Amino acid sequence: MKIRYLLFFLIIVLFACHKKAKESDTNTFQPIFIDHFIDDWTCAVNPGTGANFNVAEFRLWIPDTSDVPEVKAILVLADGSNSNAMYMTSENEWRKYAIANKIALMGVHLESENTSTVFESYSNAGGGSGAALLKALEAIATKNNIPNVAALPFLLRGYSAGGMFTYYFTAYQPKRVIAFADIRGWIINQNADANIPGLFLIGELDMPLSSQLYMLEQIVQSKRKQDGLWSYAIEPGADHSEGLEASDSLIKQFFSSALKYRLSPASNDLLTIDPASGWLGNNDTKSVFPYAFYPEEKGEAGWLIDEAFAKEWKEYQKK
């Protein structure tokens, strides 16, 4: 186990030390295209030449119109490295959540082979994998005669490499993202828009916590100094592969609140949230306050979208 964690850390160090020029190099891929449909709601995308994935499959699930006459957003579900999260669209808990919030679900199966940096892998959504998701959504919507669904905005939930994908997709398509949540995925640049609500969840026993926490602290705090809408939280006793139930519960509250404040009733254009309308959380003591009443430096606190989420954020971090 320690050897696996050490290798994981060394890979991350290579990611962080990689030349910035390489990040843009992966955006030179040739047009990708739909390869085939697995069924009416699932399709595979061909990477063409130079895209950063070998496998790209996507499954869309939409609640029955008797439950939800019209969906208003799509929740994208991504799992760990080279994993298939399409099964998550069939899970009862996610479907109940989707119905309650009037949204669709989209499961992601992405794989990359022989990559040495994050910018060469599918985690870098700007290198082809993000375009594949959009292409698949459009094709599935066309096949099922629901063209309006192809233009809906996204909630993005991802774990590990999938968490990195959600972050980089936010940087790639900021106007399409309502909010994103990254569970235990390392982030090594600060390209995503600080005005998009973002949540980073860290396992207390994830190796090495000190390096991961420092990296995410620096990124979140740099955005917070711009009054950005970001926060992080540490799950006590959790390592990198610990169960994700508590994280997903917190994310569901975060996304439900984000839907409330970000969606426009008249169009798919997303509303901007005034930071002062939210709450702030002390990352050391876990105390939470309405924005106006935070007693310390606001730029050093985590931004919490509303009171309901603030209470869950605090509870999540209790030992």
Buried (B, 14 or more C-beta within 10 A) or exposed (E): EEEEBEEBBEBBEEBBEBEEEBBEEBBEBEEBEBBEBEEEBBBBBBBBEBBBBBBBBBBBBBBEEEEBEEBBBBBBBBBBBBBBBBEBBEBEEBBEBBBEBBBBBBBBBBBBEEBEBBBBBBBBBBBBBBBBBBBBBBBBBEBEEBEEBBEBBBBBBBBBBBBBBBBBBBBBBBEBBBBBBBBBBBBBBBEBBBBBBBBBBBBBEBBEBEBBBEBBBEBBBBBBEEBBBBBBBBBEEBBBBBEBEBBBBBBBBBBBBBBEBBBEEEEBEBEEBEBEEBBBBBBEEBBBBBBEEBEEEBBBBBBBBBEBBBBBBBEBBEE
